[in-house]
């Protein structure tokens, strides 16, 4: 089984303007053939899908995409989205009330936000043949948006081992793992910049793996961070931005990311294949001339976390085996 994991997908502002005149598939550029290789496609939806709502007072950035742009998600066959982020309530509860049924009507599963705490914490489960794949989504952003028993909001969990919500999250992982073969925990966490992995993120990610998560998929930072293999389970600390209209920092390079294509055998991750991407004109494209440089940056960051990887020249793919690299490989041009 293959699962495509995508970082922040922001279809608002100038991307939204483009989608008023362009085909719904426009934001995905030439990445669709890679996405079609997957049995499940997951993304963090970094905007609200709505026509109404009122901008949140005091918030600097507000991301809203026309509700019709659920068709853009459908054009890429996105199966599951995380709504646990700092933009899902940019236009208030009314806009959230538009978003949820729009996703539901089109069969796009969601996790991480809802009309009450139970709904926000509820895992999404997608089946591929006999294998049930679970998704839990949480964020440490916007504590004021935390869902309660009586109010809509997000699955908010501060990255603090002493907080009861962390204990509850770990217990949710344990309970969910009992009923699924593969469990992915989506974490929208931490600051926007800086390639270093926060120590608290590493501690929580490892605790999530120990509790039963098979993959920890981090995002929120505008740049990608390294990948760690812990207990034969991958931790992607930050996937970076996949689609947006943001100004590009020439050093941090928030226009660069990957399609993280996870290959599994039953409930066990076996390999990560990273396809480098860049954002140009509000559209994600597979990196060509810059692909090797993007991959080498990821190699360095991951090596700092003890992770080895191999660049496959003919395929423009960075491969991270879950376990040891196969000896005698002939297609690897660079191993770190």
N, C-alpha and C positions, 0 to 999 in steps of 0.2 A: 504494500500500500504506500502511496505517496501523498503527503500533505504539504501544500504550499502555504507558507506563513509570510504575511506582509506587514510591514510597519504601519506608520500613520498614513491613512488615506483621507485627505482633506479635499472635499469637493465643493467648498464654498468660495465666496469672493470671486476672484478672477477665473477660477476653474468653473464656477457656476455660470459666469458670463459666457465662457467659451461653450459650455454645454447648451446654451440657449440657441446656438447656431450650428453646432457640430453634432456629429453622430454620438450616441451614448457611449460608444466604445472609445471615443477619442482619448480620455485620460490614460488608457492602458497602452497606448502606442503599439510597439511591436512585441510586447511581452505576452500576448495572449497564447501563442503556441506553447510557451513554457508553462503557463498556468494550466493549460489543457492537459498537461502531462499528469496533473494531480488528481487524486480521487476526492480530496476535500481542499477547499481554498478558504483561508481564514485571514481577516484583516482587522486592524483597529480603525473604526470609523470615527475620524477626528472632526466630526461636524454633526449637526442635526439635519434631518431631512424633513423640511416643513416649508409651507408657504406663509404661515402666520407666526404668532409669538411676538414678544417684546424683548428687546436687547437687555441683558442683565446690567443693571446700573453699577457703575464703578469698575466694570471689566474692560480692559483695553481692547482685546481681540474677540470678535464675535464671528463664528463660522456657521453659516447656514447655507444649505443647498436646496434648490427647489425639490419638492417631494417627488416630482416626476423622475428625478435622477436616481431613484431606486433602480431604474432601467440601466443606468451605468454599471451598478453593481451586478445586475443580472447579465450584462453583456460580457462580463469577466467570469460569470458563473460563480460568484462569491457565495459560499455556502453558509458561513458563520461570521458574525462580526462581534467585536467587543464594543460595548457602549460605556465601559468604565473609564472615563477620561474627563478632562477639564474643559470640554466643549459641548457635551451632550445637553447641557442646560443653558447654553449661551442665550437662548431666546425663551427661557422659562418653561414651565410645566406644559403650557398649551402646545408648544412646538414638540416637546417630547411625546405628547399624546398623538401627534400626527405621525411621528417617526415610527413608533412601535407597531401600529397596525399596517403601515406601509411595508415594513419588513415582513411582517407575518403573512400578509396577503400574497407575497411573492416567494414564500417558502425559505426566506433567509433567517436562519436561526440567530439568536442574540443572547448575550450574557453581559452582566455587569451593571445594568440599570433597569429600573422598572417602576411600577406604580406604588410599590411598597418594598420594605426590606427583604421580605421573602422572595419576591420576584427578582430583585436586583442581585441576590446571591445565588439564585437558581442556576445550576449548570445547564449548558446546552449539550445535547447528545445527538451525534450524527452516526448513522450506521453505514458501514461499507461491507456488504456481505455479512459474515458472521461477527465482524469486529465492531464493537461500539466504541466510539471516540468521544470523550467528554471534554468540555471546555468550561473552565472557571475563569472569570475576569474580575479583577479588582484594581483600584487605584489609590495612591496616597495623595493625589491632588484634590483640591477643593473640598476640604472637610465640611464646609457649610452646605454642601449638596448631599450629604449622607442620607440615604433612604432610611426611613423609620417604619415602624409597624403601621403608621397612619399617613405617611407622606411619601411622595415619589422622590426618587433620587438615585444615587450611585452606590455601588458596593465599595464603600470607603474603608481602607485598612491602612493605618499608619505603619511605616516600617520601623517598628519599635517592639522588640521581643517581650517587653513587659506589658504590652497593651492586650487587653482581653480580646480585641478584634483579631489579633494575630493568632491567638489560641483558637478562636472560633474558625478562622480560615484553615488552619492546619487540620482541625477536626472535619471540616467540610471536605477537604482533600481526601482524608481517610475514608469517609462515608461514600464519597463519589467513586473512588477507586474500586470499591467492592462491586459496583455494578457496571463498570466499563473496563475494557481491555487496555485502552490507551487514554491517558489523561494529560491534557495540556492546560497549564495555568498561565493566563495572560496577565502581565503586570505593567500597568501604566504608571511609572514611578520616576521620582527623582528630578534633578535639574535638567535644563534644556541643553547644556553644553558641557564639554569636558569628556575626554575619551577614557579616563580612569574609571574603573568600577568602584562605586562606593562600597566600603566595607560592610555596611548594614545590608546592602542588596545581596552581597555574596552570602552572608549569614542566613538571610531569609530564604534565598533561592535554594540553598543546600537543605534547609529545614523542610521546604516544600517537597524536594526530591525524597528526603527521608520519610516524609509522611505518605508518599505514594504517587507524586507527580512524575510523569515520564518525560515531560518537557516543560521548562520554564521559558516563556517567551516575553521578553521585556521590550518596552518602547516608551515613548514620551520625550526622551532626549531627541534633539533634531539630528543627531549624528549617530552612526553605529559604534558599538563597543564590541569588545572581544567575546568569543564563545568559549565556555568552559565545559569540559566533560567531567561530570561528577557522578560516581557510582554507575558508570555506563549510561548516563542520561545527560542530554545536552541542556545547557543554560545559555540562552541568547540574551545577554544583558541589555542590549539596546539594538533594535533593528533599524532605527533612524526613520527618515521621512521617505515615503514611497510615492505619494502624489500630493502636490500642493502648489501654491503660488508665491512662496516665501522668497525674500531676498537671500542671495547666496553668500555665506561667509567664505572668503577665499582661503582661509586657513582650515576652518572646521569642516567645510564642504558638506553642508547639509543637503546638497542636491544628489548625494551619492548614497546608495543603499544596495540591497540585494533582494532577489526572490530566494527565500530560504526554503529549499525543497527537501523535506524530511522523508527518508525512505525507512519503512518499518517492516518487521516480520512479526505478524500477530500483534502483540502488545509491546514489542521491544524495538526501540530505535536502533537502526543499523548504520545509517549514513546521513550526513547533511551535504547537499550540493548547493553551493551558493552561486547564483547567477548575478553578476554585478549589473547595477542599473544607474541611470542618471535621469534627472528631471530637466526637461527643456520645453519651454513654451507651454507650461501647465500640462505636460504629458510625460509619462515615464517611458524610457526607452532602454533597451538592452545596451549596456556599454560596449563599445567597440575598441577604439584606440586607447581609451582610458581604463579598460577592464583590468589589465594586468596591474596597473598602479593601485586601483581600488582594492583588488584582491591582496596585494602585498601589504597594504595597510592593515587589512583584517588579519593577515597572517601574523604580523608583528604583535598586534593587540592580543590575539588568541595565544600566541606563544608565551606571553607574559602570564597567562593563566594556566600554562602547562599543556596547551592543546596543539597538536601537530596537524598540519594540513598539507595538501598537495594541489598545485595548480595544473590543470589539464589544458594544455595549450590549444589543442585542436577543437576543444569544446567551449573555451572561454568560461570555465567553471572552476571554482575553488571547492575542493572536496575535503570534508572532515569525516574520517571514519569514526564510528562509535566503537572504540577499542583500538587495537594496533593497526598501523598501516600495513597492507598486504605486501609481503616481500616479493621481489621480482617484478614489480609493476614497471611496464615499459612506456606508459603514456604520461608519466609524471615528469614535467620539466622543472619543477621547483618544489622541494619539500622543505618545510620549516618545522 
